[in-house]
């Protein structure tokens, strides 16, 4: 069934799952009308609690997200999940397999699950993630869970997209120095030690408490919670949901929480504006970019010189 733009907008705001999926597909495919349509939705936005779940590959993020989603549903919240998978830098293809580990959530028709490929975007998220979160917010979901690809030491874009950042760690993945190098101390609102039934979980917990003791927290600051879980059994997941709700309360009712939300939203606006300007400026310039790339491959130009020429041509 084909919807007109106005019908699609109305159905999305009525939380019609098929309409939500179609609009997200339009956004992912680069449709110029989709962002405009999403922006025109008049429902008050910013009400959804966006929970980001990030961590190293194999940490058990998808299984945890499955339990977190069902825990929120048990408490009466409407839930949407965006699971981001890595895609090939050569073909752009991706195996969207996160939902394979979300058996409980996928069986609940009230939970919306969308797999999304990064399509070459670094930072652990896809370029269209922010716009898709906006659509889900407009659709009236209470909680939106973002699961990033397995991140490394620089991929921390989740902090710009989520209200609450959950960082999943597992024993045996390195010492406390690795935690500091990954920048996780700066982005984590909740530390989850998954596979806590393994040897080394207590040592990892001790390292986290030691690192947090070195940081300065004022009376109004949020001190990251540390939760131990076993994702395969669901042990400890209720503590993640409670900590997430507590963190959202801090964001909404403390001066530092409000200041953080302001800072994150400002960064989001800047990122979206930069992407929009680049997309508009480079439209129809594919041949020019290809020719400049050829010169770089032939080593008659450096990439920096190519960018300088591209900018000069765009100004004409």
C-alpha positions as CSV (number, residue, x, y, z in Angstrom):
1,X,0.0,0.0,0.0
2,X,1.4,3.4,-1.0
3,X,0.9,6.4,1.2
4,X,1.0,10.1,0.2
5,X,3.3,12.3,2.2
6,X,0.5,13.7,4.4
7,X,-0.9,10.2,5.0
8,X,2.5,8.8,5.9
9,X,3.1,11.7,8.3
10,X,-0.3,11.1,10.0
11,X,0.2,7.4,10.3
12,X,3.7,7.8,11.8
13,X,2.3,10.1,14.5
14,X,-0.3,7.5,15.1
15,X,2.5,5.0,15.7
16,X,1.6,2.9,12.6
17,X,4.6,0.5,12.6
18,X,4.5,0.1,8.8
19,X,4.5,3.8,8.2
20,X,7.3,4.3,10.7
21,X,9.4,1.7,8.9
22,X,8.7,3.3,5.5
23,X,9.7,6.7,6.6
24,X,12.9,5.4,8.1
25,X,13.6,3.6,4.8
26,X,13.2,6.9,2.9
27,X,15.6,8.6,5.3
28,X,18.2,5.8,4.9
29,X,17.9,5.8,1.1
30,X,18.7,9.5,1.0
31,X,15.3,10.8,-0.1
32,X,15.3,14.6,0.0
33,X,11.7,14.8,1.1
34,X,12.0,12.5,4.1
35,X,13.9,14.9,6.4
36,X,11.6,17.7,5.5
37,X,8.6,15.5,6.3
38,X,10.0,14.4,9.6
39,X,10.8,18.0,10.5
40,X,7.2,19.1,9.8
41,X,5.7,16.8,12.4
42,X,4.1,19.0,15.0
43,X,4.0,16.7,18.0
44,X,6.2,18.0,20.9
45,X,9.5,16.2,20.5
46,X,12.2,15.3,23.0
47,X,9.9,13.2,25.2
48,X,11.4,9.8,24.3
49,X,14.2,8.5,26.6
50,X,17.0,7.6,24.3
51,X,19.3,4.9,25.8
52,X,22.5,4.2,24.0
53,X,24.2,0.8,24.5
54,X,27.8,0.6,23.3
55,X,30.8,-1.5,23.9
56,X,33.4,-3.8,22.3
57,X,32.4,-6.6,19.8
58,X,31.3,-9.7,21.6
59,X,30.4,-7.9,24.9
60,X,26.8,-9.1,24.7
61,X,25.2,-5.9,23.7
62,X,22.4,-7.4,21.6
63,X,21.4,-9.9,24.3
64,X,21.4,-7.2,26.9
65,X,19.3,-4.9,24.7
66,X,16.8,-7.8,24.3
67,X,16.4,-8.0,28.1
68,X,16.3,-4.2,28.6
69,X,13.6,-3.8,26.0
70,X,11.4,-6.5,27.6
71,X,12.0,-5.0,31.0
72,X,10.8,-1.6,29.9
73,X,7.8,-3.2,28.2
74,X,6.9,-5.1,31.5
75,X,6.8,-1.6,33.1
76,X,4.3,-0.4,30.5
77,X,6.6,1.7,28.3
78,X,6.5,1.6,24.5
79,X,9.9,0.7,23.1
80,X,11.8,1.0,19.8
81,X,15.2,-0.4,19.1
82,X,17.7,0.8,16.4
83,X,20.5,-1.8,16.1
84,X,23.4,-0.6,14.0
85,X,25.6,-3.1,12.2
86,X,28.9,-2.5,10.4
87,X,28.9,-2.5,6.6
88,X,31.6,-3.3,4.1
89,X,33.7,-0.2,3.0
90,X,33.8,-1.7,-0.5
91,X,30.3,-3.0,-1.3
92,X,28.3,-1.2,1.4
93,X,26.6,-4.5,2.3
94,X,25.9,-5.5,5.8
95,X,24.7,-8.6,7.7
96,X,21.9,-7.1,9.8
97,X,22.0,-9.8,12.4
98,X,21.6,-8.1,15.7
99,X,17.9,-9.0,16.0
100,X,18.9,-12.7,15.8
101,X,19.9,-12.3,19.5
102,X,16.8,-10.4,20.4
103,X,14.4,-13.3,20.7
104,X,12.1,-11.9,23.3
105,X,11.9,-8.4,21.8
106,X,11.3,-9.7,18.3
107,X,8.4,-11.8,19.5
108,X,6.7,-8.8,21.1
109,X,4.7,-7.0,18.4
110,X,4.7,-3.8,20.6
111,X,8.5,-3.5,20.3
112,X,9.7,-1.9,17.1
113,X,13.1,-3.2,15.9
114,X,15.0,-1.6,13.1
115,X,18.4,-2.9,11.9
116,X,20.6,-0.3,10.2
117,X,23.9,-0.4,8.4
118,X,26.6,2.2,9.1
119,X,27.2,2.6,5.3
120,X,30.8,3.7,5.9
121,X,30.0,6.1,8.8
122,X,32.5,6.0,11.7
123,X,31.6,6.6,15.3
124,X,29.5,3.5,15.9
125,X,26.3,4.9,14.4
126,X,24.8,5.4,10.9
127,X,24.6,8.9,9.5
128,X,20.8,8.7,9.5
129,X,20.5,7.6,13.1
130,X,19.7,11.0,14.6
131,X,16.9,11.6,12.0
132,X,15.5,8.1,12.7
133,X,15.4,8.8,16.5
134,X,13.5,11.9,15.7
135,X,10.9,9.9,13.8
136,X,10.5,7.4,16.6
137,X,10.2,10.2,19.1
138,X,7.4,11.8,16.9
139,X,5.7,8.4,16.7
140,X,5.3,8.5,20.5
141,X,7.7,5.8,21.7
142,X,8.6,6.2,25.4
143,X,12.0,4.6,25.1
144,X,14.3,4.4,22.1
145,X,17.3,2.0,22.5
146,X,20.3,2.6,20.2
147,X,22.7,-0.3,20.0
148,X,26.0,0.7,18.3
149,X,28.4,-1.4,16.3
150,X,31.2,-2.9,18.3
151,X,33.2,0.2,19.1
152,X,36.9,0.9,19.5
153,X,38.9,3.7,21.0
154,X,37.5,6.6,18.9
155,X,33.9,5.6,18.1
156,X,31.9,7.4,20.7
157,X,29.2,9.3,18.7
158,X,26.6,7.7,20.9
159,X,27.1,10.5,23.4
160,X,25.6,12.9,20.8
161,X,22.6,10.8,20.2
162,X,21.5,9.3,23.5
163,X,20.3,10.8,26.8
164,X,21.8,7.9,28.7
165,X,24.9,6.1,27.6
166,X,25.4,2.5,28.7
167,X,28.9,1.1,28.2
168,X,29.2,-2.6,28.3
169,X,32.4,-4.2,29.4
170,X,33.4,-7.8,29.9
171,X,36.2,-9.4,32.0
172,X,39.4,-10.2,30.2
173,X,39.2,-7.3,27.6
174,X,42.1,-5.4,29.0
175,X,43.1,-3.4,32.1
176,X,41.9,0.0,33.4
177,X,44.4,1.7,31.1
178,X,42.3,0.4,28.1
179,X,39.2,1.9,29.7
180,X,40.8,5.3,30.0
181,X,42.2,5.1,26.4
182,X,38.8,4.3,25.0
183,X,37.4,7.6,26.3
184,X,34.7,5.6,28.1
185,X,35.1,7.4,31.4
186,X,33.8,10.6,29.6
187,X,30.8,9.1,27.9
188,X,29.5,6.4,30.3
189,X,26.5,7.2,32.5
190,X,26.2,3.5,33.4
191,X,29.0,0.9,33.3
192,X,27.7,-2.6,32.8
193,X,30.1,-5.5,33.6
194,X,28.5,-8.2,31.5
195,X,29.4,-11.9,31.8
196,X,29.9,-11.2,35.5
197,X,29.9,-14.9,36.2
198,X,33.4,-15.1,34.6
199,X,36.7,-14.9,36.3
200,X,38.0,-11.3,36.4
201,X,34.6,-9.6,36.9
202,X,35.5,-8.5,40.5
203,X,38.9,-7.2,39.4
204,X,37.2,-5.2,36.6
205,X,34.6,-3.8,39.1
206,X,37.4,-2.8,41.4
207,X,39.3,-1.0,38.6
208,X,36.1,1.0,37.7
209,X,35.5,2.1,41.2
210,X,39.2,3.1,41.5
211,X,39.0,5.2,38.3
212,X,35.8,6.8,39.4
213,X,37.3,7.7,42.8
214,X,40.0,9.7,40.9
215,X,37.4,11.9,39.3
216,X,35.9,14.9,40.9
217,X,32.1,14.9,41.3
218,X,30.1,17.8,42.8
219,X,26.9,17.4,44.8
220,X,24.9,18.1,41.6
221,X,27.0,15.7,39.3
222,X,25.9,12.4,38.0
223,X,28.3,9.7,39.2
224,X,28.3,6.7,36.8
225,X,26.5,3.6,38.1
226,X,28.3,0.3,38.0
227,X,26.0,-2.8,37.3
228,X,27.0,-6.4,37.0
229,X,24.9,-8.6,34.6
230,X,24.7,-12.0,33.0
231,X,22.9,-11.2,29.7
232,X,22.2,-14.9,28.9
233,X,20.0,-15.2,32.1
234,X,18.9,-11.6,32.4
235,X,20.5,-11.2,35.9
236,X,21.1,-7.5,36.7
237,X,19.1,-6.1,33.9
238,X,16.5,-4.6,36.2
239,X,19.3,-2.6,37.8
240,X,20.2,-1.1,34.4
241,X,16.7,0.0,33.8
242,X,16.5,1.6,37.3
243,X,19.8,3.4,36.8
244,X,18.6,4.6,33.4
245,X,15.5,6.0,34.9
246,X,17.4,7.7,37.7
247,X,19.8,9.2,35.2
248,X,16.9,10.6,33.1
249,X,15.5,12.2,36.3
250,X,18.9,13.8,36.9
251,X,19.0,15.2,33.4
252,X,15.5,16.7,33.8
253,X,15.7,18.1,37.3
254,X,19.3,19.1,38.0
255,X,21.2,22.2,36.8
256,X,24.1,20.1,35.6
257,X,21.8,17.7,33.8
258,X,20.1,20.5,32.0
259,X,23.4,22.0,31.0
260,X,24.6,18.7,29.6
261,X,21.4,18.3,27.6
262,X,21.9,21.8,26.2
263,X,25.5,21.0,25.3
264,X,24.6,17.7,23.6
265,X,21.8,19.2,21.6
266,X,24.0,22.1,20.4
267,X,26.6,19.5,19.2
268,X,23.8,17.6,17.5
269,X,22.6,20.7,15.7
270,X,26.1,21.5,14.5
271,X,26.7,17.9,13.3
272,X,23.4,17.8,11.4
273,X,24.0,21.3,9.9
274,X,27.5,20.3,8.7
275,X,26.2,17.2,7.1
276,X,23.3,19.1,5.4
277,X,25.6,21.8,4.1
278,X,28.0,19.2,2.7
279,X,25.2,17.3,1.0
280,X,23.8,20.4,-0.6
281,X,27.2,21.8,-1.6
282,X,28.3,18.5,-3.3
283,X,25.0,17.8,-5.1
284,X,25.8,17.4,-8.8
285,X,29.6,17.6,-8.2
286,X,30.3,13.9,-8.5
287,X,32.3,14.3,-11.7
288,X,34.5,17.0,-10.2
289,X,35.2,14.8,-7.1
290,X,36.0,11.8,-9.3
291,X,38.5,13.9,-11.4
292,X,40.1,15.2,-8.3
293,X,40.4,11.7,-7.0
294,X,42.1,10.6,-10.2
295,X,44.7,13.4,-9.8
296,X,45.3,12.2,-6.2
297,X,45.8,8.6,-7.3
298,X,48.2,9.9,-10.0
299,X,50.0,11.8,-7.3
300,X,49.7,15.1,-9.2
301,X,47.7,16.5,-6.2
302,X,47.5,15.8,-2.6
303,X,44.1,15.2,-0.9
304,X,44.4,18.6,0.8
305,X,45.1,20.4,-2.5
306,X,42.1,18.5,-4.0
307,X,39.8,19.8,-1.1
308,X,41.1,23.3,-1.6
309,X,40.3,23.2,-5.3
310,X,36.9,21.7,-4.6
311,X,36.1,24.5,-2.1
312,X,37.3,27.2,-4.6
313,X,35.0,25.6,-7.3
314,X,32.1,25.5,-4.9
315,X,32.5,29.2,-4.2
316,X,32.2,30.1,-7.9
